[in-house]
Amino acid sequence: MNENLNTKVVTGKVRMSYVHVWEPAAISEGGDKKYSVSLIIPKSDTKTLGAIKAAIDNALKAGVGKFGGKVPAVYKNPLRDGDAERPDDEAYAGAFFLNANCKTKPGVVNAMRKPIENEDEFYSGCYGYASITFYAFNTNGNKGIACGLNNLMKIADGEPLGGRSTAESDFADIEVPFEAPTGDDGDGLF
């Protein structure tokens, strides 16, 4: 068995969702806490999707030992269709997605490859690249390929996902007097 099959992918531009890269979180009550992100990949990005499908195939081949010597006919595939599985979520329209996670904190950098320290800078809705690795699992008869999260690079801001709004958008429609009050000027308002 060739253990050197390439199972690592650096994606093209993806949108980040369900971002848990600053503190690990458990998906279910009492579950393992992990760092994670959902990567939304446009269906038009055939290069990234091709690389992911090839890496999943390689992970299946490399993990054949975990599957009892042969690739299972039915297995959990980490690459999922946003149109089919999340038809009511416009962020996932026209896209595939996969959930990547890890037990150790991933590297998170900006476009200049400098670490992002301010947690507000990397959020659900921003855009960037992801370094991910696929691997086989067979747990309690549940067989499939999982997606490990290595590192993330933010390249652009985006509309925040998950109901989070910006202060600018919340107050965009408020008419502010030309000279906004700055303190107590005797009018009793401050």
C-alpha atoms as a printed R data frame, in Angstrom:
    type eleno elety resid chain resno       x      y       z
1   ATOM     1    CA   MET     A     1   0.000  0.000   0.000
2   ATOM     2    CA   ASN     A     2   1.330  3.406  -0.965
3   ATOM     3    CA   GLU     A     3   1.270  5.480   2.198
4   ATOM     4    CA   ASN     A     4   2.484  8.545   0.275
5   ATOM     5    CA   LEU     A     5  -0.817  9.228  -1.476
6   ATOM     6    CA   ASN     A     6  -1.537 12.949  -1.460
7   ATOM     7    CA   THR     A     7  -4.406 13.677   0.923
8   ATOM     8    CA   LYS     A     8  -3.583 17.348   1.555
9   ATOM     9    CA   VAL     A     9  -5.286 20.217  -0.294
10  ATOM    10    CA   VAL     A    10  -4.828 23.975  -0.208
11  ATOM    11    CA   THR     A    11  -8.158 25.294  -1.437
12  ATOM    12    CA   GLY     A    12  -8.928 28.149  -3.770
13  ATOM    13    CA   LYS     A    13 -10.947 31.064  -2.362
14  ATOM    14    CA   VAL     A    14 -13.622 29.761   0.025
15  ATOM    15    CA   ARG     A    15 -16.067 31.351   2.458
16  ATOM    16    CA   MET     A    16 -15.720 30.518   6.140
17  ATOM    17    CA   SER     A    17 -18.770 29.523   8.183
18  ATOM    18    CA   TYR     A    18 -19.329 28.151  11.691
19  ATOM    19    CA   VAL     A    19 -15.898 29.469  12.668
20  ATOM    20    CA   HIS     A    20 -14.474 27.975  15.885
21  ATOM    21    CA   VAL     A    21 -10.760 28.650  15.410
22  ATOM    22    CA   TRP     A    22 -10.063 30.674  18.556
23  ATOM    23    CA   GLU     A    23 -11.526 28.324  21.168
24  ATOM    24    CA   PRO     A    24 -12.417 24.654  20.674
25  ATOM    25    CA   ALA     A    25 -16.119 23.803  20.775
26  ATOM    26    CA   ALA     A    26 -18.081 20.567  21.082
27  ATOM    27    CA   ILE     A    27 -20.581 19.828  18.321
28  ATOM    28    CA   SER     A    28 -22.773 17.826  20.701
29  ATOM    29    CA   GLU     A    29 -23.289 17.896  24.456
30  ATOM    30    CA   GLY     A    30 -20.378 16.080  26.103
31  ATOM    31    CA   GLY     A    31 -18.556 15.617  22.780
32  ATOM    32    CA   ASP     A    32 -14.884 16.245  22.135
33  ATOM    33    CA   LYS     A    33 -13.985 19.918  21.899
34  ATOM    34    CA   LYS     A    34 -12.299 20.733  18.606
35  ATOM    35    CA   TYR     A    35 -11.312 23.715  16.507
36  ATOM    36    CA   SER     A    36 -13.436 23.755  13.365
37  ATOM    37    CA   VAL     A    37 -14.713 25.636  10.342
38  ATOM    38    CA   SER     A    38 -17.175 24.926   7.560
39  ATOM    39    CA   LEU     A    39 -15.668 25.739   4.164
40  ATOM    40    CA   ILE     A    40 -18.116 26.905   1.491
41  ATOM    41    CA   ILE     A    41 -16.629 26.131  -1.939
42  ATOM    42    CA   PRO     A    42 -18.244 27.588  -5.090
43  ATOM    43    CA   LYS     A    43 -19.309 24.888  -7.552
44  ATOM    44    CA   SER     A    44 -17.544 26.960 -10.223
45  ATOM    45    CA   ASP     A    45 -14.163 26.276  -8.542
46  ATOM    46    CA   THR     A    46 -13.560 23.028 -10.421
47  ATOM    47    CA   LYS     A    47  -9.824 23.101  -9.642
48  ATOM    48    CA   THR     A    48 -10.352 23.013  -5.852
49  ATOM    49    CA   LEU     A    49 -13.225 20.520  -6.114
50  ATOM    50    CA   GLY     A    50 -11.122 18.237  -8.329
51  ATOM    51    CA   ALA     A    51  -8.222 18.364  -5.859
52  ATOM    52    CA   ILE     A    52 -10.576 17.588  -2.954
53  ATOM    53    CA   LYS     A    53 -12.179 14.631  -4.773
54  ATOM    54    CA   ALA     A    54  -8.720 13.248  -5.643
55  ATOM    55    CA   ALA     A    55  -7.541 13.652  -2.030
56  ATOM    56    CA   ILE     A    56 -10.700 11.873  -0.769
57  ATOM    57    CA   ASP     A    57 -10.026  8.993  -3.210
58  ATOM    58    CA   ASN     A    58  -6.412  8.857  -1.997
59  ATOM    59    CA   ALA     A    59  -7.566  8.826   1.640
60  ATOM    60    CA   LEU     A    60  -9.893  5.915   0.819
61  ATOM    61    CA   LYS     A    61  -6.985  3.989  -0.729
62  ATOM    62    CA   ALA     A    62  -4.586  4.869   2.096
63  ATOM    63    CA   GLY     A    63  -7.189  3.890   4.702
64  ATOM    64    CA   VAL     A    64  -8.113  0.539   3.208
65  ATOM    65    CA   GLY     A    65  -6.578 -1.173   6.244
66  ATOM    66    CA   LYS     A    66  -9.078  0.582   8.511
67  ATOM    67    CA   PHE     A    67 -11.902 -0.678   6.281
68  ATOM    68    CA   GLY     A    68 -11.003 -4.367   6.578
69  ATOM    69    CA   GLY     A    69  -8.916 -4.540   3.414
70  ATOM    70    CA   LYS     A    70 -11.305 -2.997   0.892
71  ATOM    71    CA   VAL     A    71 -12.876  0.383   0.174
72  ATOM    72    CA   PRO     A    72 -16.456  0.366   1.513
73  ATOM    73    CA   ALA     A    73 -19.298  0.656  -1.025
74  ATOM    74    CA   VAL     A    74 -21.023  3.166   1.261
75  ATOM    75    CA   TYR     A    75 -19.047  5.650   3.341
76  ATOM    76    CA   LYS     A    76 -19.389  9.107   4.870
77  ATOM    77    CA   ASN     A    77 -18.122 11.640   2.331
78  ATOM    78    CA   PRO     A    78 -17.007 14.980   3.829
79  ATOM    79    CA   LEU     A    79 -17.775 16.928   0.599
80  ATOM    80    CA   ARG     A    80 -21.474 17.819   0.629
81  ATOM    81    CA   ASP     A    81 -23.796 19.678  -1.751
82  ATOM    82    CA   GLY     A    82 -25.056 22.956  -0.290
83  ATOM    83    CA   ASP     A    83 -28.015 23.131  -2.706
84  ATOM    84    CA   ALA     A    84 -29.236 19.678  -1.600
85  ATOM    85    CA   GLU     A    85 -28.431 19.773   2.122
86  ATOM    86    CA   ARG     A    86 -29.024 23.465   2.917
87  ATOM    87    CA   PRO     A    87 -31.610 24.645   0.373
88  ATOM    88    CA   ASP     A    88 -32.870 27.434   2.657
89  ATOM    89    CA   ASP     A    89 -29.419 28.923   3.380
90  ATOM    90    CA   GLU     A    90 -28.385 31.325   0.599
91  ATOM    91    CA   ALA     A    91 -24.747 31.275   1.765
92  ATOM    92    CA   TYR     A    92 -24.578 27.628   0.636
93  ATOM    93    CA   ALA     A    93 -26.391 28.135  -2.726
94  ATOM    94    CA   GLY     A    94 -24.354 27.081  -5.749
95  ATOM    95    CA   ALA     A    95 -21.672 25.605  -3.512
96  ATOM    96    CA   PHE     A    96 -20.297 22.464  -1.969
97  ATOM    97    CA   PHE     A    97 -19.178 22.516   1.657
98  ATOM    98    CA   LEU     A    98 -17.115 20.482   4.062
99  ATOM    99    CA   ASN     A    99 -16.485 20.662   7.766
100 ATOM   100    CA   ALA     A   100 -12.828 20.627   8.797
101 ATOM   101    CA   ASN     A   101 -11.657 20.217  12.376
102 ATOM   102    CA   CYS     A   102  -8.603 19.555  14.506
103 ATOM   103    CA   LYS     A   103  -7.645 19.084  18.141
104 ATOM   104    CA   THR     A   104  -4.755 21.557  18.052
105 ATOM   105    CA   LYS     A   105  -5.239 25.239  17.284
106 ATOM   106    CA   PRO     A   106  -4.881 25.962  13.553
107 ATOM   107    CA   GLY     A   107  -2.654 28.714  12.237
108 ATOM   108    CA   VAL     A   108  -4.725 31.736  11.152
109 ATOM   109    CA   VAL     A   109  -2.948 34.346   9.026
110 ATOM   110    CA   ASN     A   110  -3.786 37.360   6.871
111 ATOM   111    CA   ALA     A   111  -2.896 37.840   3.192
112 ATOM   112    CA   MET     A   112   0.620 38.950   4.204
113 ATOM   113    CA   ARG     A   113   1.012 35.628   6.060
114 ATOM   114    CA   LYS     A   114   1.103 37.402   9.430
115 ATOM   115    CA   PRO     A   115  -0.791 35.791  12.331
116 ATOM   116    CA   ILE     A   116  -4.220 37.253  12.988
117 ATOM   117    CA   GLU     A   117  -4.404 38.071  16.675
118 ATOM   118    CA   ASN     A   118  -7.694 40.008  16.814
119 ATOM   119    CA   GLU     A   119 -10.453 37.404  16.935
120 ATOM   120    CA   ASP     A   120 -12.945 39.824  15.340
121 ATOM   121    CA   GLU     A   121 -10.868 39.815  12.123
122 ATOM   122    CA   PHE     A   122 -11.532 36.135  11.297
123 ATOM   123    CA   TYR     A   123 -15.234 35.303  11.479
124 ATOM   124    CA   SER     A   124 -18.085 33.395   9.840
125 ATOM   125    CA   GLY     A   125 -18.566 35.106   6.481
126 ATOM   126    CA   CYS     A   126 -14.980 36.129   5.671
127 ATOM   127    CA   TYR     A   127 -13.125 34.694   2.677
128 ATOM   128    CA   GLY     A   128  -9.784 32.965   2.393
129 ATOM   129    CA   TYR     A   129  -7.838 29.800   1.738
130 ATOM   130    CA   ALA     A   130  -7.692 26.633   3.804
131 ATOM   131    CA   SER     A   131  -5.060 23.936   4.170
132 ATOM   132    CA   ILE     A   132  -6.848 20.647   4.867
133 ATOM   133    CA   THR     A   133  -5.975 16.939   5.008
134 ATOM   134    CA   PHE     A   134  -8.331 13.999   4.451
135 ATOM   135    CA   TYR     A   135  -8.088 10.716   6.357
136 ATOM   136    CA   ALA     A   136 -10.063  7.508   6.783
137 ATOM   137    CA   PHE     A   137 -11.975  6.559   9.916
138 ATOM   138    CA   ASN     A   138 -13.852  3.474  11.068
139 ATOM   139    CA   THR     A   139 -15.531  4.059  14.415
140 ATOM   140    CA   ASN     A   140 -18.204  1.697  15.721
141 ATOM   141    CA   GLY     A   141 -18.941  0.528  12.173
142 ATOM   142    CA   ASN     A   142 -19.260  4.125  10.947
143 ATOM   143    CA   LYS     A   143 -16.855  4.302   7.992
144 ATOM   144    CA   GLY     A   144 -15.783  7.312   6.025
145 ATOM   145    CA   ILE     A   145 -13.377 10.099   5.269
146 ATOM   146    CA   ALA     A   146 -12.873 13.004   7.642
147 ATOM   147    CA   CYS     A   147 -11.384 16.413   6.905
148 ATOM   148    CA   GLY     A   148  -8.597 17.641   9.153
149 ATOM   149    CA   LEU     A   149  -8.006 21.381   9.478
150 ATOM   150    CA   ASN     A   150  -4.384 22.501   9.179
151 ATOM   151    CA   ASN     A   151  -4.240 26.274   8.633
152 ATOM   152    CA   LEU     A   152  -6.314 29.210   7.371
153 ATOM   153    CA   MET     A   153  -5.536 32.415   5.493
154 ATOM   154    CA   LYS     A   154  -7.985 35.330   5.364
155 ATOM   155    CA   ILE     A   155  -7.928 37.335   2.144
156 ATOM   156    CA   ALA     A   156 -11.184 39.338   2.217
157 ATOM   157    CA   ASP     A   157 -14.012 40.482   4.447
158 ATOM   158    CA   GLY     A   158 -17.543 39.327   3.738
159 ATOM   159    CA   GLU     A   159 -21.059 39.795   5.052
160 ATOM   160    CA   PRO     A   160 -21.059 38.183   8.521
161 ATOM   161    CA   LEU     A   161 -22.987 34.895   8.692
162 ATOM   162    CA   GLY     A   162 -25.021 33.598  11.587
163 ATOM   163    CA   GLY     A   163 -27.036 36.707  12.313
164 ATOM   164    CA   ARG     A   164 -24.080 38.808  13.389
165 ATOM   165    CA   SER     A   165 -24.341 42.369  12.157
166 ATOM   166    CA   THR     A   166 -21.888 45.222  12.113
167 ATOM   167    CA   ALA     A   167 -22.333 48.466  14.048
168 ATOM   168    CA   GLU     A   168 -22.125 50.326  10.729
169 ATOM   169    CA   SER     A   169 -25.065 48.391   9.251
170 ATOM   170    CA   ASP     A   170 -27.150 48.560  12.443
171 ATOM   171    CA   PHE     A   171 -26.977 52.352  12.543
172 ATOM   172    CA   ALA     A   172 -26.801 53.109   8.796
173 ATOM   173    CA   ASP     A   173 -30.322 54.598   8.627
174 ATOM   174    CA   ILE     A   174 -30.037 56.901  11.656
175 ATOM   175    CA   GLU     A   175 -29.888 60.597  10.839
176 ATOM   176    CA   VAL     A   176 -27.164 62.098  12.997
177 ATOM   177    CA   PRO     A   177 -27.181 65.892  13.478
178 ATOM   178    CA   PHE     A   178 -24.204 67.610  11.860
179 ATOM   179    CA   GLU     A   179 -22.801 68.438  15.288
180 ATOM   180    CA   ALA     A   180 -23.503 65.419  17.436
181 ATOM   181    CA   PRO     A   181 -23.672 66.224  21.160
182 ATOM   182    CA   THR     A   182 -20.477 65.393  22.996
183 ATOM   183    CA   GLY     A   183 -21.452 66.054  26.577
184 ATOM   184    CA   ASP     A   184 -23.674 68.044  28.914
185 ATOM   185    CA   ASP     A   185 -24.556 71.290  27.141
186 ATOM   186    CA   GLY     A   186 -27.443 72.166  29.454
187 ATOM   187    CA   ASP     A   187 -30.196 70.601  27.367
188 ATOM   188    CA   GLY     A   188 -30.714 67.829  29.947
189 ATOM   189    CA   LEU     A   189 -29.961 65.024  27.480
190 ATOM   190    CA   PHE     A   190 -26.548 64.109  28.896
